Amino acid sequence: MSDKIPVLELRKVDKSFGPIDVLHEISLKVHRGEVLCLLGDNGAGKSTLIKTLAGVHKPTRGQIFMDGEEVAFYRPKDAADRGIATVHQFGGTFPLMSIGRSFFVGVEPTKGWGPFKIFDRKTANEIAVKAVQDFGITRIDDGDRLVGGLSGGERQSLAIARAVHFGARVLILDEPTAALGVKQAAHVLRIVNEAKRRGLAVIFITHQVMHAMAVGDHFAVLIRGAVAADFRKGEKTREEITDLMAGGETMADLEATIEGYMEAHDGRPPPAH
């Protein structure tokens, strides 16, 4: 498949709930080996967009393409079968399960025959630990360790390693660093870069501009359910992105217009309408 064709593309996707329009003509692309950072404050529509990509919601209008082919997701399994994996803020792991068991939940390896089949704990542990260590998380070396004993960053890493192991091609990360300290957040950002290096298309949802700038190749700012800006790495500064997220650019343009009018009219403000 040509790298010029996006792994995932949205064209003018809308989502309405009854009379309430939540997403408005969302058009986005993400390619293999690329991190698309989707930025926006609370209420920007990020959660609805994630659920639309993951097959929880069906678009009201618009199209979704994978590898240039139009697709329709009627349920989360449809998206998962296409290789779309969503990792939520705390990793979607199971705190009271062991690492090996959590890694394989729903697809457990077994040994034995017929009614005597049992969970193959040794195999599960070995595969899970290797998958996580391949991402550079060397502290995890015991598959029997409980997931609840891991740090937030380690749980995120476990969930990402699991998604990659089971064939994810598009990795949607929902605010993965929001609840983490500086060290743990840096750890997760390294994992994101490793996923990109392996050729995954990553959609990194965040409201933290610095984290986005550390890993992003392509950026989109979502405001009130619409894409307010779409740009590549290096095209905007941190301050410009922050202003955009807050609607600051619109306000700055308005202020510049007023100042320009006053300079041209001996300091008089624009007339009220």
C-alpha positions in Angstrom: 0.0 0.0 0.0 1.4 3.4 -1.0 2.4 5.7 1.9 0.7 8.5 -0.1 -2.7 7.0 0.6 -3.8 7.7 4.1 -4.3 4.7 6.4 -7.4 6.5 7.8 -9.3 9.5 6.3 -12.4 11.3 7.3 -14.3 13.4 4.7 -16.8 16.0 5.9 -18.0 13.8 8.8 -20.9 15.2 10.8 -22.5 13.7 13.9 -25.8 14.8 15.2 -27.9 13.6 18.2 -31.5 14.6 17.3 -31.4 18.4 16.8 -28.0 18.8 18.4 -25.0 18.9 16.0 -21.8 17.8 17.7 -19.4 17.3 14.8 -19.3 19.6 11.8 -17.7 18.5 8.5 -14.6 16.9 10.0 -12.0 16.2 7.4 -8.8 14.6 8.6 -6.0 12.3 7.3 -3.4 10.2 9.1 -0.7 8.2 7.3 1.4 5.2 8.2 4.3 6.2 10.6 2.7 9.5 11.4 1.3 11.1 14.6 -1.8 13.2 14.1 -2.3 15.3 17.2 -5.9 16.3 17.8 -6.1 19.3 20.1 -9.0 20.8 21.8 -10.4 21.9 25.2 -13.2 20.1 27.0 -16.4 20.3 25.0 -14.5 20.6 21.6 -16.0 17.3 20.4 -13.0 15.1 20.8 -14.9 12.3 22.7 -17.6 12.1 20.0 -15.0 12.0 17.3 -13.1 9.2 19.0 -16.3 7.2 19.4 -17.1 7.7 15.7 -13.7 6.4 14.7 -14.0 3.5 17.1 -17.4 2.4 15.7 -19.4 3.4 18.8 -21.2 6.1 16.8 -22.1 6.0 13.1 -21.6 9.4 11.3 -24.8 11.2 10.5 -23.2 12.4 7.2 -19.8 12.1 5.6 -17.4 9.3 4.7 -14.6 7.3 6.4 -11.9 5.7 4.3 -9.2 3.2 5.1 -6.4 2.7 2.6 -8.4 4.6 0.1 -11.5 2.3 0.5 -14.7 3.6 2.0 -15.7 1.8 5.1 -18.6 1.8 7.5 -18.4 0.9 11.2 -21.7 -0.2 12.7 -20.1 -1.4 16.0 -16.7 -1.3 17.7 -15.8 -4.8 16.4 -16.0 -3.5 12.8 -13.4 -0.8 13.6 -11.2 -3.3 15.6 -11.3 -5.8 12.7 -9.9 -3.1 10.5 -7.0 -2.5 12.9 -8.3 0.5 14.8 -7.4 0.3 18.5 -8.4 2.9 21.1 -6.4 3.3 24.3 -8.2 5.4 26.9 -6.6 7.5 29.7 -5.8 4.7 32.1 -4.9 2.1 29.5 -8.1 0.0 29.4 -6.3 -2.6 31.5 -7.7 -4.6 34.4 -6.2 -3.6 37.8 -7.0 -6.9 39.6 -5.7 -9.1 36.8 -2.1 -10.1 36.3 -0.2 -8.5 33.4 -0.2 -11.8 31.4 -4.0 -12.3 32.0 -4.8 -8.6 31.2 -2.7 -8.7 28.0 -4.8 -11.7 26.7 -8.2 -11.0 28.1 -10.8 -12.4 25.7 -8.2 -14.2 23.6 -6.5 -16.3 26.3 -3.9 -18.9 25.2 -4.8 -22.4 26.5 -3.2 -25.7 26.9 -4.7 -29.2 27.3 -7.5 -30.8 25.3 -11.3 -30.5 25.2 -12.9 -30.0 28.6 -9.5 -30.1 30.2 -8.2 -26.9 28.5 -6.8 -24.4 31.0 -5.3 -20.9 30.7 -1.6 -21.2 29.6 -0.2 -18.8 32.2 3.4 -19.4 31.3 3.0 -18.6 27.6 0.8 -15.6 28.3 3.3 -14.2 30.8 6.3 -14.7 28.5 4.6 -13.1 25.5 3.2 -10.1 27.5 6.5 -9.3 29.2 8.4 -9.6 25.9 5.9 -7.3 24.1 6.2 -4.7 26.8 9.9 -4.9 27.0 10.2 -4.6 23.2 8.8 -1.1 23.8 11.6 -0.3 26.2 9.6 -0.9 29.5 12.3 -3.0 31.1 10.9 -2.6 34.7 8.1 -5.0 33.8 9.7 -8.5 34.0 7.1 -10.5 35.9 3.8 -11.4 34.1 2.2 -12.5 37.3 2.4 -8.9 38.7 -0.9 -7.2 39.2 -1.8 -4.4 36.7 -3.0 -2.3 39.6 0.5 -2.2 40.9 1.8 -0.5 37.8 2.2 3.2 37.3 -0.1 5.1 35.0 2.6 5.3 32.4 3.3 1.6 32.6 -0.4 0.8 32.2 -0.6 3.0 29.1 2.5 1.2 27.7 1.0 -2.2 28.4 -2.2 -1.3 26.6 -0.3 0.1 23.6 1.9 -3.0 23.4 -1.2 -5.2 23.6 -2.8 -3.2 20.7 0.3 -3.5 18.6 0.7 -7.2 19.3 -2.8 -7.9 18.1 -2.4 -6.1 14.8 -3.4 -2.5 15.3 -2.7 -0.3 12.4 -4.3 2.9 13.7 -3.7 3.7 17.4 -6.1 6.2 19.0 -4.7 7.5 22.2 -7.3 9.4 24.3 -5.5 11.9 26.6 -2.8 9.4 27.5 -0.7 11.9 29.5 -3.5 13.9 31.2 -3.3 12.3 34.6 0.5 11.6 34.6 3.5 13.4 36.1 6.4 14.7 34.1 8.4 11.5 34.2 5.6 9.2 33.4 4.3 11.4 30.6 7.8 11.5 29.0 7.7 7.7 29.2 4.4 7.5 27.3 5.7 10.0 24.7 8.6 7.7 24.1 6.2 4.8 23.5 4.2 6.9 21.0 7.4 7.6 19.1 8.2 3.9 19.1 4.7 3.1 17.7 5.3 5.7 15.0 8.7 4.2 14.2 7.0 0.8 13.8 4.8 2.2 11.1 1.6 2.7 13.0 -0.7 5.6 12.3 -1.3 7.3 15.6 -4.0 9.7 16.6 -3.0 11.5 19.8 -5.8 13.3 21.5 -4.7 15.9 24.0 -5.2 19.4 25.4 -1.6 19.6 26.4 0.3 21.5 23.7 3.8 20.7 24.8 3.1 16.9 24.7 1.6 17.3 21.3 4.6 19.2 20.0 7.0 16.6 21.3 5.6 13.8 19.2 3.3 15.3 16.5 3.9 15.4 12.7 0.4 16.8 11.8 -1.9 18.8 14.0 -5.6 19.6 14.0 -7.4 22.0 16.5 -11.0 21.1 17.2 -13.3 23.9 18.5 -17.0 23.4 19.0 -17.0 20.2 16.9 -15.2 21.7 13.9 -11.6 21.7 12.7 -10.5 25.3 13.3 -6.9 24.7 12.0 -5.0 21.9 10.3 -1.2 22.3 10.0 2.1 20.4 9.9 5.0 20.4 12.4 6.8 23.7 12.5 4.1 25.8 10.9 2.8 27.2 14.2 4.4 28.1 17.5 3.3 26.9 20.9 1.7 30.2 21.6 -0.2 30.2 18.3 -1.6 26.8 19.0 -2.6 27.7 22.5 -4.4 30.8 21.2 -6.2 28.7 18.6 -7.4 26.3 21.2 -8.8 29.1 23.2 -10.3 30.9 20.2 -7.6 33.5 20.7 -6.7 33.9 17.0 -10.3 35.0 16.3 -10.1 37.5 19.1 -6.6 38.7 18.0 -7.9 39.2 14.4 -10.9 41.2 15.8 -8.6 43.4 17.9 -6.3 44.0 14.9 -9.2 45.0 12.8 -10.4 47.5 15.5 -6.9 48.9 15.9 -6.6 49.3 12.1 -9.9 51.1 11.9 -8.9 53.5 14.8 -5.6 54.3 13.1 -7.3 55.2 9.9 -10.0 57.3 11.7 -8.0 59.5 14.0 -8.4 57.1 17.0 -12.2 56.8 16.7 -13.6 53.3 17.4 -15.8 51.6 14.8 -19.4 52.7 15.0 -21.8 50.5 16.8 -24.4 48.6 14.7 
